[in-house]
Amino acid sequence: MGGDGGGGGRMISFLILLLYGGLISKGNVPVFPFLLLSFFLGAYALIPYFILWRPPPPVTEETELKKWPLNFLESKLTAGVRHFYDYFDPHVHGARPKGREA
């Protein structure tokens, strides 16, 4: 039934999130005209809004920046381990499992 996989529900959910974000950001660009146009033009009507919209900076405290999880995740060691894993992961480079030649 339907065949769209619930795309209408996803669109309404996205529009509600966009409306809420536009209302709490208190920016200079109103979100309502872009939302109304998006019903007729689709996502193309939202492109100018995303270009003009400036999101508010995240609320973080100075003590939160000094905690160990953030320091560890942003360290060079973690970046090196991630790079090493991505380099040797066969799924990233499109390698086929043995015995399944094309």
C-alpha positions in Angstrom: 0.0 0.0 0.0 1.4 3.4 -0.9 4.8 2.3 -2.0 6.6 5.5 -0.9 7.8 4.0 2.3 6.3 6.7 4.5 8.1 9.6 2.8 5.2 12.0 3.7 5.8 11.3 7.4 9.5 11.9 7.1 8.8 15.2 5.2 6.4 16.4 7.9 8.9 15.5 10.7 11.7 17.3 8.8 9.5 20.4 8.4 8.6 20.4 12.1 12.3 20.3 13.0 13.1 23.0 10.6 10.3 25.2 11.9 11.4 24.6 15.5 15.0 25.4 14.7 14.0 28.5 12.8 11.9 29.8 15.7 14.5 29.2 18.4 17.4 30.6 16.4 15.9 34.1 16.3 17.8 34.8 13.1 17.1 37.5 10.5 15.8 35.1 8.0 12.2 34.0 8.4 11.6 30.3 7.9 7.9 30.3 6.9 8.2 31.4 3.3 10.8 28.8 2.6 8.7 26.1 4.2 5.6 27.1 2.2 7.7 27.1 -1.0 9.1 23.7 -0.2 5.7 22.1 -0.5 5.7 23.1 -4.2 9.4 23.2 -5.1 10.7 20.6 -2.8 14.2 20.8 -1.2 15.2 23.3 -3.9 13.2 26.0 -2.0 15.2 25.3 1.2 18.7 25.8 -0.4 18.6 29.7 -0.1 17.4 29.4 3.5 20.3 27.2 4.4 22.7 29.6 2.7 21.3 32.6 4.6 20.7 31.0 7.9 23.4 31.2 10.6 22.9 28.7 13.4 23.6 29.7 16.9 26.8 28.5 18.5 26.5 25.5 20.7 26.3 26.2 24.4 29.5 24.8 26.0 31.2 25.7 29.2 35.0 26.1 29.6 35.1 23.1 32.0 33.3 20.9 29.5 36.1 21.5 27.0 38.7 20.2 29.4 37.1 16.8 30.1 38.9 13.6 29.0 36.5 12.2 26.5 36.7 15.2 24.3 40.4 15.5 24.6 40.9 11.8 23.9 38.5 11.8 20.8 40.2 14.8 19.3 43.8 13.6 19.9 46.3 12.8 17.2 46.5 9.2 18.5 42.8 8.6 18.0 43.0 10.2 14.5 46.0 7.9 13.7 44.2 4.8 14.9 41.1 5.7 12.8 43.2 6.4 9.7 45.0 3.0 10.2 41.6 1.2 10.5 40.1 3.0 7.4 43.2 2.2 5.4 43.2 -1.5 6.1 39.4 -2.0 6.2 38.4 -4.0 3.1 34.9 -2.6 3.0 36.2 1.0 2.6 38.2 0.2 -0.5 35.7 -2.0 -2.2 37.6 -5.2 -1.8 35.7 -8.4 -2.4 35.7 -11.4 0.0 37.9 -14.3 -1.1 36.2 -16.8 -3.4 33.7 -14.2 -4.8 35.5 -13.0 -8.0 33.4 -11.0 -10.5 
